[in-house]
């Protein structure tokens, strides 16, 4: 009897029920629905010697990009390696997760990418490789990897739409907005509940300054993406971002309280990926001079509770932003100290922190102290290269906004005008872009 999953990938167990249950868990993860971890734990309880189930569980830990997940990943890797009949694909997944657990993110990325190339119908390998392209700033991989995998599929067959949604996001991150929107809408026509495809189309609208249309798009499709518990917060963040572009602070804060940071006021834990969104939104509000109450203080406490400083520079920077917004410069300084130690250690994050994370964190600290010229000096040289430490173009836009605000406040006329011109060119109808261009132009006239 052939032992394969529903997409034709070889597996190392004869238990068809376990294989089908793992396929279902994979579908949950592809759709960012909860709870793939509970689903795979049930598979392992039923079939403890199913190597791919252990590899899948380890991969879930990898995609968290949190140091707290390392022990769980290590346990799953060990359990998977104890399965003597594991096949090459399963062992490849375990080896990729092992590299991540050792802090060798680039090696893990390469191994998952190799799996995605060798097994184009392995949707979990495609998804983890796609996430690594995001974590480590590889825009061409975001676009090209799913496009290459789609050659092994028939358009419209079960599973194909997930690749189309990934390709849509990759196209957007490479500035191919029309193709990205077409791919995203095609993915949604095939699978309306694809929260990642919704997210890709929302990104296109954000980058083009289509804020009114973006609000309508996300609102109309809320029933499709809001149940996707592993991505819903980020899509709510996008909805708030559209409102923020128009200066609708009350609506932004309402979304923040109800959806982006719903548990923080109660002291509930949220994953780092959601705290990143919360930090980025509050910092944008800070730049606009909006009143945020005690929200920064709650967020700062949540970041302290999460810990893991020095593991991933992108998260560390957002923790620093939260602490600074709360007026807790000493806590921010402790995170920067952990980043400095990380920069001097081994592993991928040492380079990310040294080249991007530390200059930006120190620039944010200078901004918070009101030392705007120094903030400009620190942020400007690394703004373009910040793609290397991950995140999306929309997420990293907070760096450009901070740099522009620092330039305006320090009277750096030439830089302010250039940054404002970039923004108005990309978003000619944006109220925020027009306001920033007006302020930059005022600086020039006063000179």
N, C-alpha and C positions, 0 to 999 in steps of 0.2 A: 504494500500500500504506500502510495506517495505521501510524504509528510511535508505539506506546505501550508502557509497561511492563505488567506482569501485572495491575496494578490500574487501568489506563486512563489513566495520566498520560502526556502527550505527551513524547517524547524527540527528540533531534536527530540520531539516527543510524539508518541502515537495517540495521545489523549486529545481527540478532536474537540471535546468540550472546552478543554483548557486553551487550545489554539483559538477557537472562536471567541472565547472570553477575552483573550489578549488582543485579538483583532478589535473587539468592542472597546477595550481600554484605549487602544491606539486612536480609534475614531473620537473618543472623548477628548483626547489630548489635541488632536488635529483641529477639533472644533472649539478648543479651550473651554470645554464643559467640565464640570466637576462630577465625579471625583476619580480621575484616572489612578491615583495612588491607592485608594480603597479598592478599586477594581482589580489592579494587579496584585494587591495583597491577597485578595480572594483567590486569584489564579494560583498563586504560590502555595497557599494553604491547601488547595486541592491537588496540586502537582509540584511538590517541592523541588524536583530535579529538572525543571523546565528552564534551561539556561537563558532563553530569550526573555522570559518573564523577569528574571533577575537583572538582565541587561537593560530592559525597559525601565525597571524601577531605578536603576543607577542613572539612566539618562534623564529621568524626571528630576533627580537631585542636581544633575549638571545644569539643567535649564533654569534652576532657581538662581544660579550664580551667587550663592550665599555660602559663607564658610561653615555655618551651622549645619549645612547639608552634607558636608564631607564625611563625617562618620557613618551616616546612613548609606551614602554611596559606597564607601569602603566595605561595609557589611554585605551589600548586594553584590558587589564585584567578587568578593571572596566566595559567596554562596554560588554564584554563577560559574566560577572557575573550578569549583568542586565537582561540577557535573562532567563526568568523563566523556560522555557522548556529545558534548557541545560541538556544533559545526563551526566552520571558518567564519561565517557571518556573525554568529553569536559571539565567538571569541573576539572578533574585531570590535564589536560594540563594547565589550568588557574592557578591552585594551584602551579604547578611546576614553571611556569614563575614568579609567585608572589614571591616565595622564592628567585629566582635569583635577582629580582628587589630589594630585601631587603638585598642583599649581602650574603645570605646564599647559596653559590654555592653547597656545599655538599648536602644540603637538596634538592635543585633543581635537582641535579644529581640523587639522590635516587628516587625522584618522577618520573622523566622521565624514569629511568630504570624500575621502577615498571609498568609504562604504557607499555613500550616495552615488558615486560614479560607477562602482562595480555592481551595485544592486539598485538600479533606478526605480524598481517597483517596491523598494523598502521605504515606506512613507515615514517611518519614525526616523530613519537615518537622514532622510531629506529634511525633516523638521528640525532635528538637532543641529545639522550642518547649517541650515538657514538661520537658526538662532545664533550660532557662533559667528556667522557673517555679520549679524547685527551687533553682537557683543564686542567684536574685535574690529569693527569698522571696515568691512569688505563689501562696498556697494556693488562691485561687478559680480561678486559671488551671489549676492542677494538676487540679482537679475538672471544670471546665466545658469546657475545650478538647477533651479526648477525648470528652466526652459530646456536644458539638456535632458533632464529626466523625462519630460513629457513626450520625447520621441519614442519611449518604450510603452506608451499608453495610447489607447484609442480615445479621441475626443468624446467626452460625455460618459465614458464608462465609470463605474463606481470607483471613487478615489481620485479621479483625474482633477476634480474641481479644487481639491486642496492645493495641488501644485499650481493651478492657475491663480489662486489667491496669493500664494507665495511670490509668483512671478510678478503679479500686480504691484506688490510692495517693492520688489526689487526695481522694477521699472520706475516707480515714483522716486526712489532714492537716487536714481541716476538722472533725474530731471526729464524723463520721457513721459510727460504727464498725460498726454492723449492716449498713448498706448497703455499706460497704467490704468487709467479709468476704464478703458474698453475691457481690459483683462479682468479687472475687479468686478465690473458689472456682469461679464460673462460667467465668472465664477459664481456670483450670486444668483444668476438665472438657473444654474445647475444645482446649487446648494444655498438656499436663502439664509440658512443659519450660520454661514461661514463668517464668524466674527472677525477673522483676520482679513478677509476680502473687504468687509465693511470698513475696517480700519485703514486698508490701503486707499480706498476711494476717499475717505475722510482726509487722509494725508494729502492727496492731490488737491483737494479743495482748500486745505490750510495753506499749502505752499503757493497757491494762486490767489489767495486772498478772497476766496468765495465764501465769506463767513455766513451770509444770510442763507445761501444755498446749502451750506454745510449743516447749519442748524436744522433746516428742513429735512435733509437727507437722513441725519442721525435720528431725528425725532420720528420720522415715518417708519424707520426700520428698527425702532427700539425693541419691539417684541422679538426680533431675530437675534440681536447682539446682547441685550441686557441679561439674558439667562446664562451667558457664557462667563461663568464666575471667574475664570482665570484670565480674562481679558476685559471684562466689563468695566473695571475701574479705569483702565486706559482709554476706553472709548468714551466714558463719561468725561474724562479729562479733555479729550478732543472737543466734546460738546461745549465744555466750559471755555476752552480756548477760543472758540468762535465768538462766544459772547464777550470775552475779554477784549478781543480785537475792536469791538464797538464800544468799549468802556462801560459795559453793563455789569458793574461790580456786584450789585446785589444778586443778580442771577448767577454769577460765577461762584459767589460764596454759598449760595443755596445748593448748587450742585456739589461743591466741595464738601459741605457738611453732610449732605444726604447720601453721597455716593463715593467720592474720592477718598475721604477720610472718615467714613461713617463710624468706625469703632474707636477712633483715637480719644474722643472726649470721654469714653467709658473705660479707657485704659486697655482696650483690647489690642492684641498683636496683629500687625499686618505685615505681609512679606515686603522685603526691601524694594522689589520692583514697583509696588504700590506707593511706598514711602517716597520713592524717586518722583513719581507724578505729583504727590502732595507738595514736596519741596519746590519743584519747578513752578507749580501754580502760585504758591504763596510768594515766591521770590519775584515772579512777574508782577504780582499785585504790589509788592514792596517798591519795585521800580516805578510803578505808576502812582505811588503815594496813597494807595488805598488803605483804609483801616481794616486790619485783620483780627483785632481782638487778641484772644489768648491762643489762637490757632498755632502760631509758631512755637509757643511754649509746649503745647501738647505734642506737636510733631517732634520737637527736639528730644523730649522725653522718650518718645517711641523709638527714635534712632538710637538713643543710648541703650534702651532695652534690647534692641536687635543686635548691637555689637558687630563684631566681625571687621572692624576697621583694618585697612591694609590688605584686604583680600581682593577687591575689585575697585579700581580708581574711580570709575563712573559713579558707583554708589557712594564712595567716600566723599566726592565733591558735593553731592546732594545732601549728605549728612552735614557737612560744613555749612552749607547754605541755610539749613534749618536752624542750626545752633546760632549762627550769626543773626538770623532774623529774630530769634528769641532774645537777643542781647546777651548771649552766653559765649562771649569770645574765648573764655578760658577752656570751655568744652570743645569749641571749634579748634583751638590750638592743640588740644590733646589728640584730636583726629589727625591734624596735620603732622603731629609728631609720629603717629603710627604710620602715616603715609611716607614720611621720611625714612623710617626704619624699613618699610616695604621696598622703597626705592633702592636701598642698599643691599637687599637680599636677592635671592634667585627667583626664577620663574617669570612668566610672562608679565605679571602685574608689576614687577619691578620696573620694567621698561615703560609700561603705560603710565605709571605713577611719576616716574622721573621726567619723562618727556612732555606729558600733558597734565596729569592730575595735580601735581604739586604747584606748577606755575599758576594754574587756574584757581586752586584753593587759596593760594596766597594773594592772588588778585582779588578774589571775593572778600578776603579779610581786609585788604586795603580799602576796597569800596565801602565796606561796612564801617570802617573807621573814618570815612570821609576823605581819605587820601586818594582822590580821584586821579591825579597824574600818575601815581604809582600803580593804581589799578590798570590804567591804560598801558603802562609800560610792561606789566606782567601778562595781561590777557591778549593784547594785540598780536604778539609774535606767534602764539599757539592757537589762535581762534580757528584758522583754516585747517591746521593739522589735527584738530581735536577729533576729527572723524575716526582717528586711530584708536580712541579709547571707547568707542561704541556709542550706542544710542542712534536715534534717527535725526534727519535734518531738522525736523520740527522740535525735537527735544533739545538739540544743541543750539537752537535759535536763542535760548536764554543767554548764551554766551555773547552773541552779537548784540542783544538788547542791553546787556550789562555794559559791554564795551561802549556802545553808543551813548548810554546814559552817563557813563564816566567821562566820555569825551565832551558831552554837552556841559556837564557840571564843572569841568576843569578848563573850559574855554578852548579846547583843542578844535579850532574851527575847521581846519582842512580835513581831519579825520572824521569829525561829526558830519560834515557835508557829504563826504564820500560814503559813509555807512548809511546815511539817510537816503542818498541817491540809489544805493543798492536796493534798499527796502522798497522805495516807491516804484522802482523799475519792476520788481517782482510782484508787487501788490498795488497797482495804481489806484484801485478803488478803496483801499483800506483806510478807515478813519485814523487808526494808529499811525500808519505810515505817513499819512498826510500831516498829522500833528507833529511827528518827529522831524519831518522835512521842514516844517514851518519854524520849529525851534532852532534847527541847524541854520536855516537861512537868516534867522534873526541874529544869530551870533555873527554871521558874516557881515551883515549890515551895520552892526555895532562896532565893527573893527575899525 
